[in-house]
Amino acid sequence: MNKKMVYVNFVEKVQSNSDYYKWGKPSPVGEIEKLLAYFGLDFELSHFINEMHLNNLRKLEYFIDNNASDEQLAYISQITTKGTKIPEPSIESQSSEKVFISMPMNKTLYNDVEDIRNSINEAVKNTNNIPYFLDKDPHNDNISIKMLQEIRDCKFLVAEFSYQNNGVYYEAGYAKALGKTVIFTCSRKHFENIHFDIKQTQFVIWENYDSLKENLKKQIIESNLS
């Protein structure tokens, strides 16, 4: 998908609403800010409406160019071309007992995906929680919309960062923006590659699959999430 065209089409759409884009009516917070929030991204608020919207569009452009998945690009395109509405998280909704597991799923790229999955699966189950893996859930929805909905509804999220997967960074950030507890895990041999923005966060560091299972289980219990 052409990232530049996705961005340009969205810009044309929001700028066509001059009341919102130029004058901030009925509210300065509109489609740009809602889309950033939907993707778990910060946005600027200011009395200088034009400057604020321009800066927020720059944040969106950076996300589209560098971090957005194909599903997320398709979703932005749907907003532009089909008038898809951006869903708003329900603050009052009850969390399920499911724990969203964010990790790479591509067995072709990563030959130990199933070993990591099995260790996380056992750790979560052994704390009386229900692990949820998006790729194991048959559905007929747009996968990006489905993923965001499941994160909104989850009890907490486990983010496995060993392979520096952009999707894991995004999903963990979105969960944090919603106020969800996120447990970060990473193998010791890959920890030096963790982005500096989150490297000071507490991580469950593991040496092998057994230590991943045991250390994650301990962290969940000590976080009062069992």
C-alpha positions in Angstrom: 0.0 0.0 0.0 1.3 3.5 -0.9 1.9 5.1 2.5 2.2 8.6 1.1 -1.2 8.4 -0.7 -2.8 7.0 2.5 -1.5 10.1 4.4 -2.3 12.6 1.6 -5.9 11.3 1.3 -6.4 11.6 5.0 -5.0 15.1 5.1 -7.3 16.2 2.3 -10.3 14.7 4.1 -9.6 16.5 7.4 -8.7 19.8 5.8 -12.0 19.8 3.9 -13.7 20.3 7.2 -12.6 23.9 7.7 -14.7 24.5 10.8 -12.7 21.8 12.6 -9.3 22.2 10.9 -9.1 26.0 10.8 -11.3 27.2 13.7 -11.5 24.2 16.0 -15.3 24.1 15.9 -17.2 22.5 17.5 -14.0 21.2 19.1 -10.3 21.4 18.3 -10.1 17.7 19.0 -11.3 15.9 15.9 -10.4 13.2 13.5 -6.7 13.7 13.6 -6.5 13.6 17.4 -9.0 10.7 17.7 -7.0 8.6 15.2 -3.8 9.3 17.1 -5.4 8.3 20.3 -7.0 5.2 18.7 -3.5 4.1 17.8 -2.2 4.8 21.3 -0.2 7.9 20.2 0.2 11.2 22.0 -1.2 14.4 20.4 -0.7 18.1 21.0 -3.4 20.4 22.5 -3.1 24.1 21.9 -5.1 27.3 21.6 -3.3 27.8 18.2 -5.6 25.6 16.2 -3.8 25.6 12.8 -0.4 24.9 14.4 -1.8 22.2 16.7 -3.4 20.3 13.8 -0.3 20.6 11.6 1.9 19.2 14.4 -0.5 16.4 15.0 -0.6 15.6 11.3 3.2 15.4 11.4 3.0 12.8 14.3 0.5 10.8 12.2 2.8 11.1 9.1 5.8 9.8 11.1 3.7 6.9 12.4 2.4 6.0 8.9 5.9 6.2 7.4 7.7 4.2 10.1 5.5 2.1 12.3 2.1 1.5 10.8 1.3 -2.1 9.8 -0.5 -2.9 6.5 -3.7 -3.5 8.5 -3.4 -0.1 10.1 -2.8 1.6 6.8 -5.8 -0.2 5.4 -7.9 1.1 8.3 -6.8 4.7 7.8 -7.7 4.3 4.1 -11.2 3.0 5.1 -11.7 6.1 7.2 -10.8 8.3 4.2 -12.6 6.4 1.4 -15.5 4.7 3.1 -16.3 7.0 6.0 -15.4 4.4 8.6 -15.9 5.9 12.1 -13.1 5.8 14.6 -14.4 3.7 17.6 -14.0 5.3 21.0 -12.9 3.1 24.0 -15.5 2.7 26.6 -14.1 3.8 29.9 -16.9 1.9 31.7 -16.5 -1.4 29.9 -15.5 -4.3 32.1 -12.2 -6.0 31.3 -12.4 -9.7 30.5 -10.2 -12.3 32.1 -8.3 -12.7 28.9 -4.6 -11.6 28.7 -3.6 -10.3 25.4 -0.3 -11.8 24.3 1.7 -9.4 22.0 4.6 -11.2 20.2 5.9 -12.0 16.7 3.9 -14.8 15.0 5.9 -15.4 11.9 7.4 -18.9 12.1 9.3 -18.3 8.9 11.3 -15.4 10.3 11.5 -16.7 13.9 12.0 -20.4 14.4 11.3 -20.4 18.1 7.9 -18.7 17.9 6.0 -21.8 19.2 8.5 -22.3 22.1 8.0 -18.7 23.2 4.3 -19.0 22.8 4.1 -22.2 24.8 6.1 -20.8 27.7 3.9 -17.6 27.9 0.8 -19.7 27.5 1.7 -21.9 30.4 2.8 -19.0 32.6 -0.5 -17.2 32.1 -2.6 -20.3 32.6 -0.8 -21.2 35.8 -1.9 -17.8 37.3 -5.5 -18.6 36.6 -5.7 -16.2 33.6 -6.7 -16.9 30.0 -4.0 -16.2 27.4 -5.3 -14.7 24.1 -3.4 -15.0 20.9 -4.9 -13.0 18.0 -3.7 -15.4 15.3 -5.4 -18.3 17.0 -8.8 -16.6 17.1 -10.9 -17.2 13.9 -12.9 -14.1 13.0 -14.3 -12.1 10.1 -13.3 -8.6 11.2 -10.6 -6.3 10.0 -7.6 -7.6 11.9 -6.5 -4.2 13.1 -9.9 -3.3 14.5 -10.1 -6.8 16.1 -6.7 -6.3 17.7 -7.5 -2.9 19.1 -10.9 -4.2 20.5 -9.2 -7.2 22.2 -6.6 -4.9 23.8 -9.3 -2.6 25.1 -11.1 -5.5 26.6 -8.2 -7.4 28.0 -7.3 -7.8 31.7 -3.6 -7.0 31.0 -1.1 -7.4 28.2 2.1 -9.4 27.9 4.6 -7.9 25.4 7.4 -10.1 24.2 10.1 -7.8 22.8 13.0 -10.2 21.9 12.8 -9.7 18.2 12.1 -5.9 18.2 8.8 -6.4 16.4 7.2 -3.0 15.5 3.7 -4.5 16.2 4.7 -5.4 19.7 5.9 -1.8 20.4 2.6 -0.5 19.0 0.3 -2.9 20.9 2.1 -2.3 24.2 1.9 1.5 23.7 -1.8 1.4 22.9 -2.4 -0.7 26.0 -0.4 1.7 28.2 -2.4 4.6 26.7 -5.6 2.9 27.9 -4.2 2.5 31.4 -3.7 -1.2 31.1 -1.0 -3.1 32.9 1.7 -4.2 30.5 4.3 -6.8 31.4 7.4 -6.5 29.3 9.5 -9.7 28.5 12.7 -10.1 26.6 15.5 -12.7 26.2 18.8 -11.6 27.8 20.6 -12.0 24.5 18.3 -9.6 22.7 17.9 -7.1 25.5 20.7 -4.8 24.4 18.7 -4.1 21.2 15.7 -2.7 23.1 14.8 0.8 22.2 16.1 3.4 24.7 12.6 4.8 25.2 11.5 1.7 27.1 14.8 0.2 28.2 14.4 1.7 31.7 11.1 -0.1 32.1 11.1 -3.2 34.3 11.5 -6.3 32.1 11.0 -10.0 32.8 14.4 -11.2 31.4 14.7 -14.8 30.4 17.6 -17.1 29.6 15.6 -20.1 28.2 12.0 -21.1 27.7 11.6 -22.5 31.2 12.9 -19.3 32.8 10.5 -17.3 30.6 7.6 -19.5 32.0 8.7 -19.2 35.6 9.8 -15.6 35.7 6.6 -14.4 33.9 4.5 -16.4 36.3 6.2 -14.8 39.2 5.8 -11.3 37.8 2.1 -11.9 37.2 1.6 -13.1 40.8 3.7 -10.3 42.3 1.7 -7.8 40.3 -1.5 -9.1 41.9 -2.9 -10.2 38.6 -3.4 -13.9 39.4 
